[in-house]
Amino acid sequence: MAQNSNAPTQTVCVGDTEPYTLVDPISGPPTANYSYQWSVTGGGTFVGGISSGHSINISWNTVGVFTVTVIATDNATSCQDSPIDVVVTVEDLASNPSVNPPAPICLNDPNPTITATTGGGTGNGIFNWYSDAGLTTLLSANTANYTDPVPYPSSGTYSYWVTEESANGCEGSATQVTITVTPLPTAPTLVSSPYQACFGSPNPLFVALGSGGTNFNWYDQIGNTLATNTSSYTSTESNPGTYTYSVEEVVGSCTSPATSFDLTINPSPAAPTVSPSQITICQGESPNDFIANTGGVNGSFNWYDDALLTNLVGTGTNFTPLQTTPGTYTYWITEIDPITNCTSISSSVVFIINELPLIPIVSASPSATVCDGDPNPTFTATQSIGSIGTNTFNWYDVDPATNPGAVPILSNSLTFIPTQVGVNLYQFWVTETSSLTNCEGIALLFTFEIIPLPAAPIMTPNPIEICFGDANPAFNPSGSSSGNNFIWYDDIGLTNQVGTGSTFTPPANIVGNSSTVSTYSYWVVDQPGTCISPSLEAILQINPLPSPGPIWHNP
């Protein structure tokens, strides 16, 4: 008789269906000359109810020790052979093994090792691992530990089934174990990326966004940890260049793919140049523009009036200084790179407004008004108190304020003598100039007047004739005034004054000559004001008395 062995004692597993076959060890399988009857003392049932024939199947369903017996009968004689017995031990199946499910893992983590321990009962620490609940696909046998050799392709749950065998190979029911593969957080995104900074300016704050948490790790290009558990980071680099960083998010035990990004620290543009670097004007003049020239980036320009570059006063290539008060002013200019938006270091320019000398003081000697024919006066300029001029005076015959480009008729002189002749009122202007700044002050207008002379007195008749021995008559000329302003002289040089007033009588000692005509001259001028008229020669003629000749008598 044979099952899986021909031993008189055999062990099967409860729940198994086992075949039993009668085999003659000498002649082989039985022949049709015999019939066979099988019996079992318990623990199992014949499959299909068939308990005769040289081969049957028994389904073992009860744990215990039972006897399977077969008796052979000769069909021709009906004689029975001695019974053949097999003692069958029906062994219980091993219990479900115990498994502690591994902690969830993150996608791309190494696959965990699952470890089974005996569930007790008939289990003997022999474990088999399957990929399906039907236990049709064996993954690994006879081992307490199992690691799936294939990496998990995606997040999700992955199940395995493990069974335990008894010492006789009775495999119990399976325990399902599930591995949870957690999806990775998505790679972080960066706010306001790409990042750029200008040399000398603060670096920007890197800000990461992810699943909503704040647990981010930051690394430099070679993997050094810069910061952990923070959603922001600021680079400590300061020199121009491009620096690469990466950031990853940690959610639970899972770390996202890293996001790589760059920080570019741009060099400052070269400082612009300005033409000219200094503008100097005199107070009241309009300055030319400062003109900026690029330092090399063809950018835009900003103008400031403070070295800290806080007060913007202009933009663009050209800049007109703003001040009008004398002084020295400094402006600073920067250029902005249109590509990097970085600001250059500043250049400075100087704007100087020189103070004007004050209006000078002019005096005339002897007077600014002269009589026609008199020498012209001398005008002298002096500096006003507080003037910054250098006693350098320019004299004009036109107003330089209204005649730009007017040329002085006399330069760098303290005094001026007009050359004009003829009765008229003449205007002149004088300015003071500083030889240190070449600034010319506001002109002073002054006048020079040549006034006409009074008309010479008129006397009719002239000469006045008298006879010797007559009383001297009074001269009574007429003039431009009432005559009260007449002045009388007895010399043509008008050096010896002999009288004043509207009339003049030659003195009594002027008597003439009894025998000849005598003439006496006096000169009279009219001076109703400052000017003296031309002189009138007034002549007194004393005629001699006639001399009677002898008296002849003609008889």
C-alpha positions in Angstrom: 0.0 0.0 0.0 1.4 3.4 -0.8 0.6 7.1 -0.1 3.6 9.3 -0.3 5.5 6.6 1.4 5.1 2.9 2.1 5.8 3.3 5.8 3.3 1.6 8.1 3.0 4.9 10.0 2.4 8.1 8.2 1.7 11.8 9.0 -0.7 14.0 7.0 -2.0 17.4 7.6 -5.6 18.1 8.5 -7.5 19.3 5.6 -5.3 17.4 3.1 -6.7 14.8 0.7 -4.3 12.0 0.3 -4.3 9.1 -2.3 -3.7 5.6 -1.1 -2.7 2.8 -3.6 -2.2 -0.9 -3.1 1.0 -2.1 -4.6 2.5 -5.6 -4.5 6.2 -5.2 -3.8 6.9 -8.3 -6.0 4.3 -8.5 -8.7 3.4 -4.7 -8.9 -0.1 -3.4 -9.1 -3.0 -5.8 -8.3 -4.7 -7.6 -11.1 -8.4 -8.0 -11.8 -8.4 -11.4 -10.0 -8.7 -9.5 -6.8 -11.0 -7.0 -5.1 -10.1 -4.7 -2.4 -12.0 -3.1 0.5 -10.7 -0.1 2.4 -11.7 1.2 5.9 -10.6 4.0 8.2 -11.1 4.2 11.9 -12.0 7.9 11.8 -10.5 11.3 11.1 -11.3 11.3 7.5 -13.7 10.3 4.7 -13.4 8.6 1.4 -13.5 11.0 -1.4 -16.6 10.4 -3.5 -17.6 7.6 -1.0 -15.4 5.2 -2.9 -13.8 2.7 -0.5 -13.0 -0.2 -2.8 -10.5 -0.7 -5.5 -6.8 -0.8 -5.5 -6.6 3.0 -5.1 -8.7 5.4 -3.1 -8.5 9.0 -1.7 -9.1 10.0 1.9 -9.9 13.6 3.0 -8.5 14.1 6.4 -10.6 16.5 8.5 -9.9 15.6 12.1 -6.7 15.9 14.0 -5.7 12.6 15.6 -4.2 9.2 15.0 -6.2 6.9 12.8 -5.8 3.5 11.0 -6.4 2.9 7.4 -7.0 -0.8 6.6 -7.3 -2.6 3.2 -8.4 -6.3 2.8 -7.9 -8.2 -0.5 -10.4 -10.9 -1.7 -9.7 -13.5 -4.3 -12.6 -13.1 -6.7 -12.4 -16.8 -7.7 -12.3 -18.3 -4.3 -13.7 -15.5 -2.2 -10.8 -16.1 0.1 -9.6 -13.0 1.9 -6.0 -12.0 2.6 -4.8 -10.7 5.9 -5.6 -7.0 6.5 -3.0 -4.4 5.8 -2.9 -1.4 8.2 -1.4 2.0 8.0 -1.4 4.2 11.1 -2.0 7.8 10.0 -1.3 10.7 12.3 -3.4 13.7 11.2 -1.5 16.7 12.3 -3.0 20.1 12.9 -2.0 23.0 10.6 0.5 25.6 11.9 -1.2 28.7 13.3 -1.1 32.1 11.4 2.4 33.6 11.9 2.8 36.9 13.7 4.0 39.9 11.7 4.6 43.5 12.9 3.9 45.6 9.8 6.8 47.9 9.0 6.3 51.6 9.5 5.2 53.4 6.3 8.1 54.3 4.0 8.6 57.1 1.6 8.6 56.5 -2.1 12.2 55.8 -3.3 13.2 54.7 0.2 14.9 51.3 0.5 12.3 48.5 0.7 11.8 47.4 4.3 12.4 43.9 5.6 9.3 42.1 6.9 9.9 39.7 9.8 7.5 36.9 10.8 7.5 35.1 14.1 5.8 31.8 14.9 2.1 31.8 15.6 2.4 28.8 17.9 0.6 25.6 17.6 2.4 23.2 15.4 4.4 25.9 13.8 8.0 25.2 13.6 9.5 28.6 12.4 9.4 27.7 8.7 7.8 30.6 6.8 6.7 30.9 3.2 6.1 34.3 1.5 3.5 34.8 -1.2 2.4 37.7 -3.4 -1.3 36.7 -3.5 -4.0 35.7 -1.1 -4.5 32.4 -3.0 -0.9 31.5 -2.2 -0.3 30.7 -5.8 2.9 32.7 -6.3 5.7 31.9 -3.9 8.1 34.7 -3.4 10.4 33.1 -0.8 10.4 29.9 1.2 11.7 28.8 4.5 12.7 32.2 5.8 11.5 34.4 8.6 12.5 37.6 6.8 11.5 38.9 3.4 12.5 42.0 1.4 10.9 42.7 -1.9 13.8 43.0 -4.3 11.9 45.3 -6.7 11.6 49.0 -5.7 8.1 50.2 -5.3 7.3 52.2 -8.4 4.7 54.5 -6.9 3.1 55.4 -3.7 0.3 53.2 -2.3 -0.1 49.9 -0.4 1.7 46.7 -1.2 0.5 43.4 0.4 2.2 40.1 1.1 1.1 36.9 2.7 3.2 34.7 4.9 2.5 31.2 6.2 4.1 28.9 8.7 4.8 25.2 8.4 4.9 22.5 11.1 7.8 20.2 11.4 5.9 17.8 9.0 5.2 20.6 6.5 1.7 21.3 7.5 1.3 24.9 6.2 -1.2 27.0 8.1 -3.3 29.8 6.9 -1.6 33.0 5.8 -1.2 36.3 7.6 -1.5 39.3 5.3 1.0 42.1 5.9 0.8 45.5 4.1 3.5 48.0 3.4 2.4 51.6 3.0 4.5 53.7 0.6 3.9 57.3 1.3 4.1 59.7 -1.7 6.9 62.2 -1.6 6.0 65.9 -1.1 6.3 67.8 -4.3 9.5 69.7 -4.9 9.2 73.1 -3.3 8.6 76.2 -5.3 10.4 79.5 -4.6 8.8 82.9 -4.2 10.2 85.6 -6.5 12.8 83.3 -8.1 15.2 83.7 -9.8 17.1 85.6 -7.2 19.5 88.4 -8.0 21.3 90.9 -5.8 23.6 93.8 -6.4 27.1 93.9 -4.9 27.0 95.8 -1.7 23.2 95.5 -1.3 21.4 93.1 1.1 20.8 89.6 -0.4 17.2 88.7 -1.0 15.2 86.4 1.3 14.7 82.9 -0.2 11.1 81.8 0.5 10.0 78.2 -0.2 6.4 77.0 -0.6 5.3 73.4 -0.4 2.6 71.4 1.2 1.8 74.2 3.6 4.3 73.4 6.3 7.4 75.2 7.3 9.9 72.3 7.5 12.4 72.9 4.8 16.0 72.1 4.6 18.5 74.3 2.7 21.8 73.2 1.2 24.7 74.8 -0.7 26.0 73.5 -4.0 28.2 70.8 -2.4 25.4 69.6 -0.1 26.4 71.4 3.1 23.4 72.0 5.3 22.7 75.7 5.7 19.5 75.8 7.6 16.8 73.3 8.7 13.1 73.4 9.6 12.5 76.9 8.2 10.7 78.1 5.1 13.2 80.9 4.4 16.9 81.5 4.2 19.2 84.4 3.3 22.5 83.8 1.7 25.6 85.0 3.4 27.6 85.4 0.2 28.7 88.9 -0.7 31.1 88.8 -3.6 29.8 89.0 -7.2 29.1 85.6 -8.8 26.5 82.9 -9.2 25.8 80.7 -6.2 23.7 77.5 -6.4 21.5 76.3 -3.6 18.8 73.6 -3.1 15.8 73.3 -0.8 13.7 70.3 0.1 10.6 69.9 2.1 10.2 67.4 4.9 6.7 66.1 5.6 6.6 63.6 8.3 9.4 61.2 7.5 9.3 61.9 3.8 11.6 64.4 2.0 10.6 65.9 -1.2 12.8 66.1 -4.3 15.1 69.0 -4.0 14.6 72.2 -6.0 17.8 73.8 -7.2 18.1 77.5 -7.7 20.7 80.2 -8.2 21.5 83.5 -6.5 23.4 85.9 -8.8 25.2 88.7 -7.1 25.8 91.2 -9.9 28.8 93.5 -9.8 28.2 97.2 -9.5 28.5 99.1 -12.8 31.4 101.4 -13.2 30.8 104.9 -12.0 29.6 107.2 -14.8 31.7 110.2 -15.8 30.3 113.7 -16.1 31.3 116.5 -18.5 32.3 119.0 -17.2 33.2 117.9 -13.7 32.8 121.4 -12.4 30.7 124.3 -13.4 31.5 127.8 -12.1 29.2 130.7 -12.7 28.6 134.2 -11.4 25.5 134.9 -9.4 22.6 135.6 -11.7 24.0 133.7 -14.6 22.3 130.6 -16.0 24.5 127.5 -15.8 25.1 125.0 -18.5 24.1 121.4 -18.0 26.2 118.6 -16.5 26.2 115.8 -19.1 26.5 112.2 -17.9 28.5 109.6 -19.8 27.9 105.9 -19.2 30.3 103.9 -17.2 29.8 101.1 -19.7 26.3 99.7 -19.3 24.3 102.3 -21.2 21.9 102.7 -18.3 19.8 105.4 -16.8 21.1 108.2 -14.5 20.0 109.5 -11.1 21.2 112.8 -9.6 21.4 113.5 -5.9 22.4 116.4 -3.7 23.6 114.3 -0.8 26.4 111.8 -0.5 24.1 109.2 1.0 22.0 109.3 -2.2 18.8 109.8 -0.4 17.5 113.0 -2.0 16.8 112.5 -5.7 17.0 115.9 -7.6 17.1 114.8 -11.2 17.1 112.0 -13.7 18.5 111.6 -17.2 21.6 112.3 -19.1 21.5 116.1 -18.7 21.2 117.9 -15.3 20.8 121.6 -14.7 22.0 122.7 -11.2 19.2 124.1 -9.1 20.9 126.6 -6.7 20.8 130.4 -7.2 22.5 131.5 -4.0 26.3 132.0 -4.0 28.1 128.9 -2.6 29.8 125.7 -3.5 27.5 122.7 -4.1 28.2 119.1 -4.8 26.0 116.7 -6.7 26.3 112.9 -6.9 25.3 110.8 -9.9 24.7 107.0 -10.3 24.0 104.8 -13.2 21.5 101.9 -13.2 22.3 98.8 -15.2 19.2 98.2 -17.4 19.8 94.4 -17.3 20.7 93.8 -13.6 19.0 96.9 -12.2 22.2 97.4 -10.1 23.3 100.9 -9.2 26.9 102.0 -9.8 29.0 103.7 -7.2 28.5 107.4 -7.4 30.5 110.1 -9.1 30.5 113.7 -7.8 30.5 117.0 -9.6 30.9 120.5 -8.2 28.7 123.6 -8.9 30.1 126.9 -7.8 28.1 130.2 -7.8 30.5 133.1 -7.1 29.1 136.1 -5.4 29.0 139.3 -7.3 30.8 142.4 -6.2 28.5 145.1 -4.8 27.4 148.1 -6.7 30.3 150.6 -6.5 30.1 154.2 -5.3 31.1 157.0 -7.7 32.1 160.5 -6.9 32.8 163.4 -9.4 35.5 166.0 -9.0 34.8 168.8 -9.2 31.2 168.1 -10.1 29.2 165.8 -12.4 27.8 168.9 -14.0 30.1 171.3 -15.9 29.7 174.3 -18.0 30.2 174.2 -21.7 33.8 174.7 -22.4 35.0 173.7 -18.9 37.3 170.7 -18.4 35.3 167.5 -18.0 35.3 166.2 -14.4 37.1 163.1 -13.1 34.8 160.3 -11.8 36.3 158.1 -9.1 34.9 154.6 -8.2 35.2 153.2 -4.7 34.2 149.8 -3.3 31.0 149.4 -1.3 31.5 148.1 2.2 31.4 144.3 2.2 32.0 143.9 -1.5 34.1 140.9 -2.6 35.4 142.7 -5.6 39.1 143.5 -6.0 38.8 147.2 -6.8 38.7 146.5 -10.4 36.3 148.8 -12.1 34.9 148.8 -15.7 33.3 151.9 -17.2 30.6 151.7 -19.9 28.7 154.1 -22.1 25.8 151.6 -22.4 24.0 149.5 -19.8 25.8 146.1 -19.7 22.7 144.5 -18.1 20.6 145.3 -21.2 23.4 145.0 -23.7 25.0 141.6 -23.3 28.5 141.6 -24.7 29.0 145.3 -24.1 32.6 146.3 -24.1 33.9 148.7 -21.5 35.2 152.0 -22.7 37.7 151.9 -19.9 38.7 148.8 -17.9 40.5 148.1 -14.7 40.6 151.8 -13.7 39.6 153.6 -10.5 39.0 156.8 -12.4 37.2 157.9 -15.5 37.2 161.2 -17.4 34.5 161.6 -20.1 35.6 162.7 -23.5 32.3 164.2 -24.5 31.9 167.8 -25.5 28.8 169.8 -26.2 25.8 170.6 -24.1 24.0 167.4 -23.2 23.2 164.9 -20.4 25.4 161.9 -20.8 24.9 158.5 -19.0 27.6 156.1 -17.9 27.7 152.8 -16.0 30.4 151.5 -13.8 30.8 148.0 -12.4 33.2 146.3 -10.0 34.9 143.0 -11.0 36.6 140.4 -8.9 39.9 139.4 -10.5 39.7 136.2 -8.4 36.4 135.0 -9.9 36.1 137.2 -12.9 32.6 138.0 -11.8 31.3 141.5 -12.6 28.8 143.1 -10.3 25.6 145.1 -11.1 26.3 148.4 -12.8 25.8 151.7 -11.2 24.2 154.4 -13.5 25.7 157.8 -13.2 25.3 161.0 -15.3 27.6 163.7 -16.6 26.0 166.9 -17.8 27.4 169.8 -19.8 25.2 172.7 -19.4 25.1 175.7 -21.7 26.7 179.0 -20.8 24.5 182.1 -20.3 24.4 184.5 -23.2 27.0 187.3 -23.2 25.5 190.6 -22.0 24.5 193.1 -24.6 24.9 196.9 -24.3 23.8 199.5 -26.8 25.4 201.7 -27.7 28.8 200.4 -27.3 31.1 202.2 -26.9 29.4 205.0 -24.9 30.9 208.3 -25.8 31.1 211.3 -23.5 32.9 214.6 -23.8 35.9 215.4 -21.8 34.8 216.8 -18.6 31.5 215.1 -18.5 30.5 212.8 -15.7 31.2 209.2 -16.4 28.0 207.4 -17.4 26.7 204.1 -16.0 27.0 201.1 -18.1 23.6 199.3 -18.2 23.8 196.2 -20.3 21.1 193.6 -20.6 21.5 189.9 -20.1 19.9 186.5 -19.6 18.9 187.5 -16.1 17.9 190.8 -14.6 21.5 192.0 -14.5 21.9 191.4 -10.8 24.3 188.6 -11.7 26.7 190.8 -13.7 30.3 190.8 -12.7 32.6 193.6 -13.9 36.3 193.4 -14.6 38.8 195.9 -15.8 41.0 193.4 -17.6 40.4 191.0 -20.4 41.6 188.1 -18.3 38.8 188.7 -15.9 41.1 188.7 -13.0 40.5 192.1 -11.4 36.9 192.4 -10.4 35.7 196.0 -10.2 32.1 195.6 -9.6 28.9 193.6 -9.6 25.3 194.3 -10.5 23.3 195.4 -13.4 25.1 198.7 -13.8 28.6 199.9 -13.5 30.0 203.4 -13.6 33.6 203.8 -14.3 35.4 205.4 -11.4 35.8 209.2 -11.3 39.5 209.0 -12.0 38.7 208.0 -15.5 38.7 211.4 -17.0 40.1 211.1 -20.5 42.3 213.7 -22.2 41.3 217.0 -23.3 43.1 216.9 -26.5 42.7 213.3 -27.7 40.1 210.6 -27.7 40.5 208.3 -24.8 38.9 204.8 -24.5 38.5 202.7 -21.4 37.4 199.1 -21.6 35.6 197.0 -19.0 34.4 193.5 -19.2 31.2 192.2 -17.9 30.0 188.6 -17.6 26.6 187.2 -16.6 26.6 184.4 -14.0 23.0 183.5 -13.2 24.1 180.1 -11.9 27.3 178.1 -11.9 28.2 179.0 -15.4 29.6 182.3 -16.5 28.7 183.8 -19.8 31.2 185.0 -22.4 32.3 188.5 -21.5 31.2 191.7 -23.1 33.7 194.4 -23.6 32.0 197.6 -22.6 33.9 200.7 -23.8 33.9 204.2 -22.5 35.1 206.7 -25.1 35.9 210.2 -23.8 36.2 212.6 -26.6 38.2 215.8 -26.3 36.6 219.1 -26.4 36.9 221.0 -29.7 39.7 223.5 -29.8 38.6 226.8 -31.5 41.1 228.2 -33.9 41.9 231.9 -34.3 39.1 234.1 -35.3 39.7 235.6 -38.6 37.8 238.6 -39.7 37.5 239.4 -43.3 36.8 242.9 -43.8 
